[in-house]
Amino acid sequence: MNTTVPLRWKLCVPFLALGLLAAACSSSPEPKPPTAQEEDSGTQSGGEDSGTQPGGEDSGTADAGTSGTDAGTSGTDAGTGGGTDAGTGGGTDAGPVIPVPTDGGTVVTNTLSGRLTEAGSPYRVVGDANGVVTIPKGQVLTVEPGVILDFRGRPEVTEADVDSSAPASVMNHQKGRVEVRVYGAIHVQGTAQKPVLLTSTNPYGWWGVNFYGHNSVGDGHPSFEHMVFEKVRKNQYNGDRDWTRGALWAYYPGPVTILHSVFRDNVASAHCAALDLMYTDGSHIEDTLFEHNRIFEVDRFAQPGTYSMSGGGAVCITHGRNSVTRGNTFRDNGVEAYRGYLTTALEARPLLTWPNPQNISDLGGGGAMHYFQPDNDLLENNLFESNFVAQGPGAAVYLEHVGARTVTMRGNRFVTNRGGAGGTIVCNRGSGTADLVVTADNVFTGNTLNGQPATNITGDCGTTAQ
């Protein structure tokens, strides 16, 4: 089923045609929650990479698209849902393979709400004229077991969106792709026998699911169970598309629940290829597989002496509080950095400490995970296997701007992760006290730094054992 877009198609770019890339400083999508101190961005000022305020919510009526016929059976794999080998030793299960039927189903244009059933599946999400489909404020989307959501958009528009003077430019193939904007509530309710699939048959993918802070609160906390989430391509720089971080960008000041799921083959251009939990409180990620997600960071400043230093090859917990990340598998996620304006070659990313001459406070890294300003978060019984940062810091996990005893790591396994700076875990801008609680049952095996054995934990954070 997987028609993988070549991961380097976007890098053969004559970036001079784009002009000098601007630092992507932009306004927040809404006023920051009262607890906000500093945004995680990749900008020199530390401002959030958020883009501009969307053009208001789509408060239209239920889906204006036409209804198709019953697609019959969903073609779902009746095996396990998440299929993760979490903490037990490097299995190869990449999650269920769920084919998308070529006929039948239901067309979706402007809005998504109500109850999506297997009988109406697959839901072929086209979006409105701007490539947006909205879950309106005051409405609830419930997705039943076995449902397939194909965010196909308009592939013919995507294919035709090519600058003839720069046919390999990263700015090509952006039109005609679908974005989901969540202002109401969403509950994905798959089962182990019938997981829910969120995918795209557009060869260039889709623009993911995006929340908008307090604008998305009030209709029930978001929950995702037994789903497969794949093929997001948030790979545009300094263009007209916002939200270039997180295939599922959960900017939501409350709990987000993700259980027994799979995030695979997602690409982002800033942070957090698969998932960004931003400002969430009490979120749970459990028994979920994150595999082959990628950050392709073409430096947004692209000037000598400056680095965007994005990170989180799979997951970011950004200003998180009381989050639990337990029993998951992070496998073959990674971050690759390019000085896009100057060269398309891989560029070494030094492990900067704070303060530094560049005045950059967002330093970034983490082949699998990136924590920014964590607060009482738990990382427990996860397997980190074969994640990488190409010539950059934090082969598996990068923690930044950490206060006292804010992350507890217990019972995790770190196996054959690869980095270019620091160690397997890098903690930067700590308080100088016991920032991390790292128990003795964490296991580090075969991790490397530029081909040599890697130190387990480096940085200026204090650690203590429990």
C-alpha positions as CSV (number, residue, x, y, z in Angstrom):
1,M,0.0,0.0,0.0
2,N,2.8,2.4,0.8
3,T,3.8,4.5,-2.1
4,T,6.7,6.3,-0.5
5,V,7.7,9.7,-1.8
6,P,11.5,9.7,-2.3
7,L,12.8,11.3,0.9
8,R,15.4,13.5,-0.9
9,W,13.2,14.7,-3.8
10,K,12.9,18.1,-2.1
11,L,16.6,18.7,-1.5
12,C,17.9,19.1,-5.1
13,V,16.8,22.7,-4.9
14,P,18.3,25.7,-6.6
15,F,17.6,27.7,-3.5
16,L,19.2,30.9,-4.9
17,A,16.0,31.1,-7.0
18,L,14.1,31.4,-3.7
19,G,16.2,34.3,-2.5
20,L,17.7,34.5,1.0
21,L,15.4,32.5,3.3
22,A,13.8,34.6,6.0
23,A,13.8,33.7,9.7
24,A,10.4,32.2,10.2
25,C,9.3,34.5,13.0
26,S,5.6,34.8,13.1
27,S,2.6,35.6,15.3
28,S,1.2,33.0,17.6
29,P,-2.2,31.5,16.5
30,E,-3.7,32.9,19.7
31,P,-2.7,34.5,23.0
32,K,-0.4,32.1,24.8
33,P,-1.7,30.2,27.8
34,P,-0.8,32.0,31.1
35,T,1.9,29.5,31.9
36,A,3.9,30.2,28.7
37,Q,7.4,31.5,29.3
38,E,9.2,30.9,26.0
39,E,8.3,29.3,22.7
40,D,10.2,26.5,21.0
41,S,10.8,27.7,17.6
42,G,14.0,27.5,15.6
43,T,13.9,31.3,15.4
44,Q,16.6,33.5,16.8
45,S,14.3,35.1,19.3
46,G,12.8,31.8,20.5
47,G,9.4,32.7,19.2
48,E,7.0,29.9,18.3
49,D,7.0,28.5,14.7
50,S,3.3,29.0,14.3
51,G,2.5,31.0,11.2
52,T,-0.2,33.5,11.1
53,Q,-3.7,33.3,12.5
54,P,-5.8,31.1,10.3
55,G,-8.6,32.9,8.5
56,G,-11.2,32.1,11.1
57,E,-12.9,28.8,11.7
58,D,-15.1,27.2,9.1
59,S,-18.4,27.2,10.9
60,G,-20.3,25.7,7.9
61,T,-22.8,23.0,8.0
62,A,-22.0,19.3,7.8
63,D,-20.1,18.0,4.9
64,A,-21.3,19.6,1.7
65,G,-19.8,16.8,-0.4
66,T,-21.8,14.1,-2.2
67,S,-22.4,10.7,-0.6
68,G,-21.0,7.7,-2.3
69,T,-22.1,4.1,-2.1
70,D,-21.1,1.7,0.7
71,A,-17.6,0.7,0.0
72,G,-18.2,-2.7,1.5
73,T,-15.5,-4.2,3.6
74,S,-12.8,-1.9,4.7
75,G,-9.9,-4.2,3.9
76,T,-8.4,-3.7,7.3
77,D,-5.8,-6.0,8.7
78,A,-7.6,-8.0,11.4
79,G,-4.4,-8.4,13.4
80,T,-3.2,-6.2,16.2
81,G,-3.7,-2.5,16.2
82,G,-0.5,-0.7,17.2
83,G,1.5,-3.9,16.8
84,T,4.3,-2.4,18.8
85,D,7.2,-4.2,20.3
86,A,7.6,-1.7,23.1
87,G,10.5,-2.4,25.4
88,T,10.9,-6.1,24.7
89,G,13.5,-6.2,22.1
90,G,13.5,-4.7,18.6
91,G,10.7,-6.4,16.7
92,T,10.0,-5.6,13.1
93,D,6.2,-5.1,13.2
94,A,5.5,-1.9,11.3
95,G,1.8,-1.9,12.1
96,P,-1.2,-3.2,10.1
97,V,-1.3,-2.8,6.3
98,I,-4.6,-1.3,5.3
99,P,-5.4,-1.0,1.6
100,V,-7.5,1.9,0.5
101,P,-10.4,0.7,-1.8
102,T,-10.5,2.4,-5.2
103,D,-14.2,2.7,-5.4
104,G,-17.2,3.6,-3.3
105,G,-17.1,5.7,-0.1
106,T,-18.0,9.2,0.8
107,V,-16.6,12.5,-0.5
108,V,-15.9,15.2,2.1
109,T,-15.3,18.8,1.2
110,N,-15.7,21.6,3.8
111,T,-16.3,20.1,7.2
112,L,-15.9,16.9,9.2
113,S,-18.3,16.2,12.1
114,G,-20.7,13.7,13.3
115,R,-20.1,9.9,13.3
116,L,-18.0,8.3,10.5
117,T,-18.9,4.6,10.0
118,E,-17.3,1.7,8.3
119,A,-20.3,1.5,6.0
120,G,-19.6,5.0,4.7
121,S,-15.8,4.3,4.4
122,P,-13.5,5.2,2.7
123,Y,-14.0,8.9,3.3
124,R,-12.3,10.7,0.4
125,V,-11.3,14.1,1.9
126,V,-11.0,16.7,-0.8
127,G,-11.2,19.8,1.3
128,D,-12.4,23.3,0.3
129,A,-11.0,25.5,-2.4
130,N,-8.0,26.3,-0.1
131,G,-7.3,22.6,0.7
132,V,-8.8,22.9,4.2
133,V,-11.4,20.7,6.0
134,T,-12.6,21.9,9.4
135,I,-14.1,20.3,12.5
136,P,-16.2,23.3,13.5
137,K,-16.5,24.7,17.0
138,G,-19.3,23.1,19.0
139,Q,-19.3,19.9,16.9
140,V,-17.8,16.5,17.5
141,L,-16.2,14.1,15.1
142,T,-16.3,10.4,16.1
143,V,-14.5,7.9,13.9
144,E,-15.7,4.3,14.4
145,P,-13.6,1.1,14.0
146,G,-12.5,0.2,10.4
147,V,-12.9,3.7,9.0
148,I,-10.4,4.8,6.3
149,L,-9.9,8.6,5.9
150,D,-8.1,9.2,2.6
151,F,-6.8,12.9,2.6
152,R,-6.3,12.8,-1.1
153,G,-7.1,16.5,-1.9
154,R,-6.7,17.3,-5.5
155,P,-3.8,15.2,-6.9
156,E,-4.0,16.8,-10.3
157,V,-3.6,20.3,-8.8
158,T,-0.6,19.0,-6.7
159,E,1.0,17.4,-9.7
160,A,0.6,20.6,-11.8
161,D,2.1,22.9,-9.1
162,V,5.6,23.0,-10.4
163,D,7.8,26.1,-11.0
164,S,9.2,25.4,-14.5
165,S,12.3,27.4,-13.6
166,A,13.0,25.3,-10.6
167,P,11.4,21.9,-11.2
168,A,13.0,20.3,-8.1
169,S,12.2,23.1,-5.7
170,V,10.8,22.3,-2.3
171,M,8.1,24.9,-3.0
172,N,6.6,22.7,-5.7
173,H,3.7,20.3,-5.1
174,Q,2.2,22.2,-2.3
175,K,-1.2,23.1,-3.7
176,G,-4.1,20.6,-3.7
177,R,-3.0,19.0,-0.4
178,V,-5.5,18.8,2.5
179,E,-5.1,20.2,6.0
180,V,-7.5,19.4,8.9
181,R,-8.2,22.2,11.3
182,V,-9.7,21.2,14.6
183,Y,-11.9,23.7,16.5
184,G,-14.4,21.1,17.8
185,A,-13.7,17.7,19.3
186,I,-12.2,14.6,17.7
187,H,-12.4,11.0,19.0
188,V,-10.8,8.2,16.9
189,Q,-12.1,4.9,18.2
190,G,-10.5,2.1,16.4
191,T,-10.0,-1.4,17.8
192,A,-7.2,-4.0,17.5
193,Q,-9.2,-5.9,14.9
194,K,-10.3,-2.8,13.1
195,P,-7.9,0.1,13.4
196,V,-8.7,3.5,11.9
197,L,-6.5,4.6,9.0
198,L,-5.6,8.3,8.3
199,T,-3.6,8.3,5.1
200,S,-3.4,10.0,1.6
201,T,-3.4,8.5,-1.9
202,N,-2.1,11.9,-3.1
203,P,1.5,11.0,-4.1
204,Y,2.7,14.1,-2.3
205,G,0.8,13.5,0.9
206,W,-1.4,15.8,3.0
207,W,-0.9,18.6,5.6
208,G,-1.9,16.8,8.7
209,V,-4.2,17.6,11.7
210,N,-3.8,20.9,13.5
211,F,-5.2,22.2,16.7
212,Y,-5.4,25.9,17.8
213,G,-5.0,26.1,21.5
214,H,-7.9,27.5,23.4
215,N,-9.9,27.8,20.2
216,S,-9.9,24.0,20.1
217,V,-11.1,23.6,23.7
218,G,-14.7,23.0,25.0
219,D,-16.2,20.0,23.2
220,G,-14.3,17.1,24.8
221,H,-10.6,16.3,25.0
222,P,-9.1,14.7,21.9
223,S,-8.5,11.0,21.9
224,F,-7.0,8.6,19.4
225,E,-7.0,4.9,19.9
226,H,-6.0,2.1,17.5
227,M,-5.2,4.3,14.5
228,V,-2.6,4.4,11.8
229,F,-1.5,8.0,11.0
230,E,0.8,8.3,7.9
231,K,2.0,10.1,4.8
232,V,1.9,13.7,6.1
233,R,4.3,16.0,4.2
234,K,4.8,19.3,6.0
235,N,7.7,20.1,3.8
236,Q,7.4,23.7,2.7
237,Y,9.6,26.6,3.8
238,N,8.7,30.2,4.0
239,G,5.7,29.8,1.8
240,D,2.0,30.4,2.3
241,R,1.4,27.2,4.3
242,D,1.5,27.5,8.1
243,W,2.1,24.9,10.8
244,T,5.3,23.3,9.6
245,R,5.7,21.2,12.7
246,G,4.1,17.9,13.7
247,A,2.0,15.8,11.4
248,L,-0.4,15.9,14.3
249,W,0.1,19.3,15.9
250,A,-1.8,19.2,19.1
251,Y,-1.5,22.8,20.4
252,Y,-4.0,22.1,23.1
253,P,-3.9,23.2,26.8
254,G,-5.4,20.0,28.2
255,P,-4.9,16.2,28.0
256,V,-4.5,14.5,24.6
257,T,-4.7,10.7,24.7
258,I,-3.0,8.4,22.1
259,L,-3.2,4.7,22.7
260,H,-2.3,1.5,20.7
261,S,-1.5,3.4,17.5
262,V,1.0,3.8,14.7
263,F,2.7,6.9,13.3
264,R,4.8,6.1,10.2
265,D,6.3,7.8,7.2
266,N,5.5,11.4,8.2
267,V,7.8,14.3,7.2
268,A,8.0,17.8,8.7
269,S,10.3,20.8,8.0
270,A,10.6,22.3,11.4
271,H,10.1,20.1,14.5
272,C,8.3,16.9,15.6
273,A,7.8,14.9,12.4
274,A,4.9,12.8,13.7
275,L,3.5,14.5,16.9
276,D,3.9,17.7,18.8
277,L,2.1,17.9,22.2
278,M,2.3,21.7,22.7
279,Y,1.1,23.1,26.1
280,T,-0.8,19.9,26.8
281,D,-1.4,18.9,30.4
282,G,-1.8,15.3,31.5
283,S,-1.4,13.8,28.0
284,H,-0.8,10.0,27.6
285,I,1.1,8.3,24.7
286,E,1.1,4.6,25.3
287,D,1.7,1.4,23.3
288,T,2.3,3.3,20.1
289,L,4.8,2.7,17.3
290,F,6.7,5.7,15.8
291,E,8.6,4.4,12.8
292,H,10.4,6.1,9.8
293,N,9.3,9.6,10.5
294,R,11.7,12.4,9.4
295,I,12.7,16.0,9.9
296,F,14.3,17.5,6.9
297,E,15.6,20.8,8.2
298,V,16.8,23.1,5.5
299,D,18.1,25.9,7.7
300,R,15.5,28.7,7.7
301,F,18.2,31.3,8.4
302,A,20.8,29.9,6.1
303,Q,23.4,32.5,7.0
304,P,26.9,31.8,8.3
305,G,26.9,31.3,12.1
306,T,23.2,30.7,12.5
307,Y,21.4,27.4,13.0
308,S,17.7,26.7,13.2
309,M,18.6,23.4,15.0
310,S,15.2,21.8,14.7
311,G,14.6,18.4,16.2
312,G,12.3,15.7,17.4
313,G,12.4,13.1,14.6
314,A,9.2,11.6,15.9
315,V,7.7,13.4,18.9
316,C,8.0,16.8,20.7
317,I,6.6,17.6,24.1
318,T,6.7,21.3,24.0
319,H,6.0,23.2,27.3
320,G,4.4,19.9,28.3
321,R,3.1,19.2,31.8
322,N,2.4,15.9,33.5
323,S,2.7,13.9,30.3
324,V,3.2,10.1,30.3
325,T,5.0,8.5,27.4
326,R,5.0,4.8,28.2
327,G,5.5,1.4,26.5
328,N,6.1,2.9,23.0
329,T,8.5,1.9,20.3
330,F,10.6,4.6,18.5
331,R,12.3,3.1,15.5
332,D,14.2,4.6,12.6
333,N,13.1,8.1,13.1
334,G,15.6,10.9,12.2
335,V,16.7,14.5,11.7
336,E,18.7,15.6,8.8
337,A,20.0,19.1,8.5
338,Y,20.9,21.0,5.3
339,R,22.1,24.6,4.8
340,G,19.6,24.9,2.1
341,Y,20.5,28.4,0.8
342,L,24.2,27.6,0.7
343,T,24.5,23.9,-0.1
344,T,22.4,20.8,-0.4
345,A,25.0,18.8,1.4
346,L,24.5,17.6,4.9
347,E,25.8,20.2,7.4
348,A,27.3,19.4,10.8
349,R,25.2,20.8,13.6
350,P,27.4,21.8,16.6
351,L,26.2,21.1,20.1
352,L,25.7,24.7,21.1
353,T,25.4,25.6,24.8
354,W,23.7,28.7,26.2
355,P,24.6,31.5,26.0
356,N,26.3,31.5,22.6
357,P,27.5,34.1,20.2
358,Q,24.6,33.4,17.8
359,N,22.1,34.2,20.6
360,I,20.2,31.1,19.7
361,S,18.1,29.7,22.5
362,D,16.3,27.0,20.5
363,L,19.2,24.6,20.0
364,G,17.3,21.5,19.0
365,G,18.1,17.8,18.3
366,G,16.8,14.4,19.2
367,G,16.5,11.6,16.7
368,A,13.3,10.4,18.3
369,M,12.1,12.9,20.9
370,H,12.6,16.6,21.8
371,Y,11.4,18.0,25.2
372,F,11.2,21.8,25.6
373,Q,10.5,23.2,29.0
374,P,9.2,19.9,30.4
375,D,7.3,19.9,33.7
376,N,6.8,16.7,35.7
377,D,6.9,14.4,32.6
378,L,7.4,10.7,32.7
379,L,9.3,8.6,30.0
380,E,8.8,5.0,30.9
381,N,9.4,1.5,29.4
382,N,9.9,2.7,25.9
383,L,12.2,1.2,23.2
384,F,14.4,3.7,21.2
385,E,16.0,1.8,18.4
386,S,18.0,2.9,15.4
387,N,17.0,6.6,15.6
388,F,19.5,9.2,14.4
389,V,20.5,12.8,14.0
390,A,22.7,13.2,11.0
391,Q,25.7,15.1,12.3
392,G,23.6,16.6,15.1
393,P,23.0,16.2,18.9
394,G,20.9,13.8,20.8
395,A,20.9,10.4,19.0
396,A,17.6,9.5,20.7
397,V,16.4,12.3,23.0
398,Y,17.1,16.0,23.4
399,L,15.9,18.0,26.4
400,E,16.0,21.7,26.5
401,H,15.4,24.4,29.1
402,V,14.8,22.0,31.9
403,G,13.9,22.9,35.5
404,A,14.4,20.9,38.6
405,R,13.3,17.2,38.5
406,T,11.0,17.8,35.6
407,V,11.6,14.5,33.6
408,T,11.8,11.0,35.1
409,M,13.2,8.3,32.8
410,R,12.5,4.8,34.0
411,G,12.9,1.4,32.3
412,N,13.7,2.6,28.8
413,R,15.9,0.8,26.3
414,F,18.2,2.8,24.0
415,V,19.6,0.5,21.2
416,T,21.8,1.4,18.2
417,N,20.8,5.1,18.0
418,R,23.2,7.3,16.1
419,G,24.2,10.9,16.6
420,G,26.9,13.4,15.5
421,A,27.2,15.5,18.8
422,G,26.6,15.1,22.5
423,G,25.4,11.7,23.6
424,T,22.4,9.3,23.2
425,I,20.5,11.7,25.5
426,V,21.4,15.4,25.5
427,C,20.1,17.8,28.1
428,N,20.8,21.5,27.5
429,R,20.0,24.6,29.5
430,G,19.3,22.8,32.8
431,S,18.8,24.4,36.2
432,G,22.0,23.0,37.5
433,T,20.2,20.9,40.1
434,A,18.6,17.4,39.7
435,D,16.9,18.2,36.4
436,L,16.5,14.5,35.4
437,V,15.6,11.5,37.4
438,V,17.2,8.6,35.6
439,T,16.7,5.2,37.2
440,A,19.2,2.4,37.0
441,D,16.9,0.2,34.9
442,N,17.4,2.3,31.8
443,V,19.5,0.2,29.3
444,F,22.0,1.7,26.7
445,T,23.3,-0.7,24.0
446,G,25.3,-0.1,20.9
447,N,24.6,3.7,20.6
448,T,27.2,5.6,18.6
449,L,28.5,9.1,18.1
450,N,30.1,9.5,14.7
451,G,30.7,5.8,14.6
452,Q,32.2,5.5,18.0
453,P,30.6,4.4,21.3
454,A,28.3,7.2,22.5
455,T,28.1,8.5,26.1
456,N,24.7,7.8,27.6
457,I,23.8,11.3,28.8
458,T,25.6,14.6,28.2
459,G,24.8,18.3,28.8
460,D,24.6,20.7,31.6
461,C,21.6,19.2,33.4
462,G,22.0,17.5,36.8
463,T,20.8,13.9,37.0
464,T,19.9,11.8,40.0
465,A,19.0,8.1,40.3
466,Q,15.9,6.8,42.1
